[in-house]
Amino acid sequence: MSSKLMLIDGNSILNRGFYGLSGGSMLATSTGLYTNAVFAFLNIMNKHIEEEAPEYLAVAFDMKAKTFRHNMYDGYKAKRKGMPEELAQQLPLIKEVLSAMNVPIIEKEGFEADDIIGSLSLLAESQNLDVVILTGDRDSFQLISDNTVVILPSTKAGKTETKRYDKKAILEQYGLSPSQLIDVKGLMGDPSDNIPGVPGVGEKTAIGLITAYKTLEGVYDNIEEITKPKLK
C-alpha cells in the first residue's frame, strides 16, 4: 500500500469553521478572544486524520501579499470583502496551535494556499504517494487523479458533513474528467474571484460545450457549429 499525504487548505477550512459555528453567541475566551473557527478547524482536521490515517500532513495558508494573479489581472478578487475581525484574530491562533501540535505550516509570498497544495499534490504523486486534499474550495477538483482525492467538509449548526470526490464522483456529477473542469471554469469565469468568463455562459452551458468539444480550444476550433447567434 502507498503512503498517504493529507494537505489541508488552512484558510478555507478556518473560514468554513468560522461560519459554521457563528450565530448569536460565538465561542470566546474570558478575555474576549473568539475561538469558534479554531475549535471547528481542529474538529474537522482531527476527524479526517482519524478516518484517513495519513502518514504525512501539512497545512497551507494564504498570505496578505498580492499573488502572481494580481500581477496578471488588476481586478482579481477586487470585489471580495475583507476578513471579519472576529475571524482575523483567530488566524494567528490556529497557526500557534498547529505549531504546538508539530503540524507543518507552509505559506509562500506571491502564492495562494491552493497553489501550494497543487504543487505538493503533484510532487507527492511523482513519489508514489496517495494524496487527500481537505478543502472547502471546489477549484481543487481539477487536482483529482488516480492518486489524489478531495474531501469537501461543510459545517452547519455545529455539525460537519463531508463529501469525498474521486475521478468517479466527478464523472458522475459533471460528466467530465477533473482536468476538463479547468476549461469549464475558463468559459464561465469565477464571480467569487471577480474573474470574467464568456458573457452569458454559466456552469450548465460551459459543461455542455466542454462535453461536446472536449476542450476550450475545441470549442473555438468548432465555433461554426454553434447555432445560437448570441452564444457564438
C-alpha positions in Angstrom: 0.0 0.0 0.0 1.1 3.5 -0.7 1.8 6.1 2.0 -0.7 8.9 2.2 -0.2 12.7 2.4 -3.0 14.9 3.7 -2.9 18.5 2.6 -5.2 21.0 4.3 -6.3 24.3 2.9 -5.9 26.3 6.1 -7.8 29.5 5.1 -10.7 27.6 3.5 -11.2 25.2 6.4 -10.9 28.0 9.0 -13.4 30.0 7.1 -15.8 27.1 6.9 -15.4 26.5 10.6 -16.0 30.2 11.4 -19.3 30.5 9.6 -20.4 27.0 10.5 -20.1 27.9 14.2 -21.2 31.5 14.0 -24.5 32.8 15.3 -25.8 34.6 18.3 -23.1 33.5 20.7 -19.7 32.6 19.2 -17.2 30.8 21.3 -14.8 33.1 23.1 -12.3 33.2 25.9 -12.8 35.1 29.1 -10.7 37.9 27.6 -13.0 38.2 24.5 -10.8 36.3 22.0 -13.0 34.4 19.6 -12.2 30.7 19.2 -15.1 29.2 17.2 -13.1 28.9 13.9 -10.1 27.3 15.7 -12.4 24.9 17.5 -14.2 23.9 14.3 -10.9 23.7 12.4 -9.4 21.3 14.9 -12.6 19.1 15.0 -12.5 18.8 11.2 -8.8 18.1 11.0 -8.8 15.5 13.8 -11.9 13.8 12.3 -10.2 13.3 9.0 -6.8 12.4 10.4 -8.6 9.6 12.3 -10.5 8.5 9.2 -7.7 8.7 6.7 -4.7 7.8 8.9 -2.2 9.8 6.7 1.5 9.2 7.3 2.2 12.8 6.3 0.3 16.1 7.0 0.7 19.7 6.1 -1.5 22.8 6.3 -1.1 25.6 3.6 -2.2 29.2 4.2 -2.6 32.3 2.1 -0.5 35.3 2.8 -1.6 39.0 2.8 0.8 39.9 -0.1 -0.5 40.1 -3.6 -0.1 37.0 -5.8 1.0 36.4 -9.3 -2.7 36.5 -10.3 -2.9 40.2 -9.2 0.0 40.9 -11.5 -1.8 39.3 -14.4 -5.2 40.9 -13.8 -5.8 44.0 -11.7 -9.4 43.1 -11.0 -8.5 39.8 -9.3 -10.6 39.5 -6.1 -11.3 43.2 -6.4 -14.9 42.9 -5.1 -14.2 40.5 -2.3 -14.9 41.8 1.3 -12.2 41.7 3.9 -12.0 39.0 6.6 -14.2 39.8 9.6 -12.2 40.9 12.6 -13.7 38.0 14.7 -12.1 35.6 12.2 -8.9 37.6 11.5 -7.9 37.4 15.2 -8.1 33.6 15.1 -5.7 33.2 12.2 -2.5 33.6 14.3 -4.1 31.5 17.0 -4.7 28.5 14.7 -1.1 28.7 13.5 0.1 28.8 17.1 -2.0 25.7 17.9 -0.8 23.8 14.8 2.8 24.7 15.6 2.3 23.3 19.1 1.0 20.1 17.5 4.1 19.9 15.3 1.9 20.2 12.2 3.9 21.7 9.3 2.6 25.1 8.1 3.5 26.1 4.5 3.0 29.5 3.0 4.8 31.5 0.4 4.5 35.1 -0.6 3.0 35.6 -4.1 1.1 32.3 -4.0 -2.2 31.1 -2.5 -2.7 28.1 -0.4 -4.3 26.2 -3.3 -1.2 26.9 -5.4 0.9 25.3 -2.7 -1.5 22.4 -2.4 -1.5 21.8 -6.2 2.3 21.8 -6.3 2.7 19.5 -3.3 0.0 17.1 -4.6 1.8 16.7 -7.9 5.1 16.3 -6.2 3.7 13.7 -3.9 2.2 11.8 -6.8 5.6 11.7 -8.5 6.9 10.0 -5.4 4.1 7.4 -5.5 2.1 8.9 -2.5 -1.6 8.9 -2.3 -2.9 12.4 -1.6 -6.0 13.6 0.3 -6.9 17.3 0.0 -9.1 18.7 2.7 -10.6 21.9 1.5 -13.9 23.8 1.1 -12.8 25.0 -2.4 -14.3 23.2 -5.4 -11.5 24.6 -7.6 -9.4 21.8 -6.1 -11.4 19.3 -8.1 -9.1 19.9 -11.0 -6.3 18.2 -9.0 -8.2 14.9 -8.6 -6.4 11.9 -10.2 -5.9 8.2 -9.7 -3.9 9.0 -6.6 -5.5 12.2 -5.4 -8.9 12.8 -3.9 -10.6 15.9 -2.5 -12.6 15.9 0.8 -15.1 18.8 1.0 -16.5 19.4 4.5 -19.4 21.7 5.3 -20.3 22.8 8.9 -23.9 23.7 9.7 -25.3 24.3 13.2 -22.1 22.8 14.7 -22.3 19.6 12.7 -19.8 18.7 9.9 -20.9 16.8 6.8 -18.3 15.6 4.4 -18.3 14.7 0.7 -15.5 12.7 -0.9 -14.6 13.3 -4.5 -12.6 11.0 -6.7 -12.5 10.7 -10.5 -15.6 8.6 -10.5 -17.6 11.1 -8.4 -16.5 14.0 -10.7 -17.6 12.0 -13.8 -21.0 11.2 -12.1 -21.6 14.8 -11.1 -20.3 16.6 -14.1 -19.9 14.0 -16.9 -16.3 15.2 -17.3 -12.8 14.5 -16.2 -11.2 16.6 -13.4 -8.9 18.3 -15.9 -11.8 19.4 -18.1 -13.3 21.4 -15.2 -10.4 23.8 -15.8 -11.9 24.7 -19.2 -15.4 24.8 -17.7 -14.2 27.4 -15.3 -12.4 29.2 -18.1 -15.7 29.6 -20.0 -17.9 30.5 -17.1 -15.4 32.6 -15.1 -15.4 32.9 -11.4 -17.5 35.7 -9.8 -16.1 35.0 -6.3 -12.7 35.9 -7.6 -14.0 38.6 -9.9 -12.7 36.7 -13.0 -14.9 37.3 -16.1 -15.9 34.4 -18.3 -17.7 34.4 -21.6 -20.7 36.7 -21.2 -23.9 34.8 -20.6 -22.2 31.4 -20.1 -22.9 29.7 -16.8 -22.0 26.3 -15.5 -24.7 24.4 -17.4 -23.7 25.9 -20.8 -20.0 25.6 -20.1 -20.3 21.9 -19.2 -22.4 21.3 -22.4 -19.7 22.9 -24.5 -16.8 21.0 -23.0 -18.8 17.8 -23.1 -19.4 18.4 -26.9 -15.9 19.7 -27.8 -13.7 18.2 -25.0 -11.5 21.4 -24.5 -11.7 25.1 -24.6 -9.6 25.1 -27.8 -12.0 22.5 -29.2 -14.9 24.9 -28.7 -13.2 27.6 -30.7 -12.0 25.2 -33.4 -15.6 24.3 -33.9 -17.2 27.7 -33.4 -19.1 27.4 -36.7 -21.1 24.5 -35.3 -22.6 26.7 -32.6 -26.0 27.6 -33.8 -27.2 30.1 -31.2 -26.0 33.5 -32.5 -25.5 35.2 -29.1 -23.6 32.3 -27.7 -21.4 32.1 -30.9 
